Amino acid sequence: TRANAGDTITLTITASEAIVAPSVTIAGSAATVSGSGTSYTATYTVVSSNDEGFVGIAVGFTDIAGNVGSTLTSTTSSSNRVYIDLSPPTLSSVQIASSNAASASRANSGDTITVTFAANEAITQPTVAIAGRAAAVTDAGDNDAKTYTASYVVVAADVTEGTASLSIAFSDLASNPGVTVTSVTDGSAVTIDLTAPTLTAVTMSSDNAGYTSRANAGDTITVSITASEVIVAPTVAIAGQSASVSGSGTSYTATYTVVSGVGGVSSGGVASLAIDYEDMASNAGVQQTATTDSGAVTIDLTAPSLTTVTIASNNVADNSVANAGDAITVSLTADEAILAPTVTIAGQPASVSGGGTSYTATYTVQGTQVASSDGNAASIS
């Protein structure tokens, strides 16, 4: 029912009685007629200068006795018509998307890349390649010969990473070929990504007022994460507990507030770490269980104790007594590293020095500051 330049249109004629060879025009041009008796065939080969549209015909005929029949200008069946179509089809709409769960613009091995497209007129089954591989083509589901869907399931060994290429070859029902389409109409794109991401920077710290490498109940441990590419929000566990995660793109922050008695603490009290992550193409990175700068936070929920406390005076006659001007010294040893303690001697603030587990506190007796307590020990706290 369609004719293109170079196609031959054939008109088959059957008369009620023997006639002389009829005079036939097809599409306004004289046709070539063959046959005899009651049966004749007229043919015409379409040229590019023909007008598009339904083909007009005219059949003039006379019987053997010279009786002239009425010129026919239509076929005996209204559905039996030929349309001259000399215009190539075009694709008015082309989109591409991936079935990837994280992003429709990324594709990993096993993901399906789908191209949907619509032509400006009915076309025959097109030939489609996605990422350089033959795609399966089906009707778009609307029984419309203008719309199609092409799909390809990514096989890692068959493709290269990068933007998935596209090629659609198509023709209309008159066999006019359209210009092969290699781009979309809506700006969509699918990037094939087969490479797992990595974490380029992972740091851990505490908001503990004394040391950022220590955490007590109520302190918040923060893990800062930088990825090599855009990733979906990672799943993070700190000290064996689920952390709250915020951020986007390549940068995320995970936080956990220490609760006494809760927390999977690794050997030595160091807070454990586990980061599970994947990129936008669903490539999973290797679980991260350590920081990249060797930093760590030790969870310490046990109060320290002083294992040794001694007091002495620098009195030249007897270090167990102190007179005005004598220095009283208290030496402290703790069972773990502590912050500089606050010490009072004889009710007066002492000067403290030292670090780690060992400190020394001194106070020089001032006669105007302390009451005489002959024979009584100086108080300390």
Stockholm file with secondary structure:
# STOCKHOLM 1.0

chainA/1-381         TRANAGDTITLTITASEAIVAPSVTIAGSAATVSGSGTSYTATYTVVSSNDEGFVGIAVGFTDIAGNVGSTLTSTTSSSNRVYIDLSPPTLSSVQIASSNAASASRANSGDTITVTFAANEAITQPTVAIAGRAAAVTDAGDNDAKTYTASYVVVAADVTEGTASLSIAFSDLASNPGVTVTSVTDGSAVTIDLTAPTLTAVTMSSDNAGYTSRANAGDTITVSITASEVIVAPTVAIAGQSASVSGSGTSYTATYTVVSGVGGVSSGGVASLAIDYEDMASNAGVQQTATTDSGAVTIDLTAPSLTTVTIASNNVADNSVANAGDAITVSLTADEAILAPTVTIAGQPASVSGGGTSYTATYTVQGTQVASSDGNAASIS
#=GR chainA/1-381 SS CEECTTCEEEEEEECSSCBCCCEEEETTEECEEEEETTEEEEEEECCTTSCSEECCEEEECBBTTCCBCCCBCSCSSTTCCCEECCSCCCEEEEEEEECCSSCTTEECTTCEEEEEEEESSCBCCCEEEETTEECEEEECSSCCTTEEEEEEECCGGGCCSEECCEEEECBBTTCCBCCCBCSCSSCCCCEECCCCCCEEEEEEEECCSSCTTEECTTCEEEEEEEESSCBCCCEEEETTEECEEEEETTEEEEEEECBTTBSCBCGGGBBCEEEECBBTTCCBCCCBCSCSSCCCCEECCSCCCEEEEEEEECCSSCTTCCCTTCEEEEEEEESSCCCCCCCEETTEECEEEEETTEEEEEEECCTTTSCCCTTSCCCBC
#=GC SS_cons         CEECTTCEEEEEEECSSCBCCCEEEETTEECEEEEETTEEEEEEECCTTSCSEECCEEEECBBTTCCBCCCBCSCSSTTCCCEECCSCCCEEEEEEEECCSSCTTEECTTCEEEEEEEESSCBCCCEEEETTEECEEEECSSCCTTEEEEEEECCGGGCCSEECCEEEECBBTTCCBCCCBCSCSSCCCCEECCCCCCEEEEEEEECCSSCTTEECTTCEEEEEEEESSCBCCCEEEETTEECEEEEETTEEEEEEECBTTBSCBCGGGBBCEEEECBBTTCCBCCCBCSCSSCCCCEECCSCCCEEEEEEEECCSSCTTCCCTTCEEEEEEEESSCCCCCCCEETTEECEEEEETTEEEEEEECCTTTSCCCTTSCCCBC
//
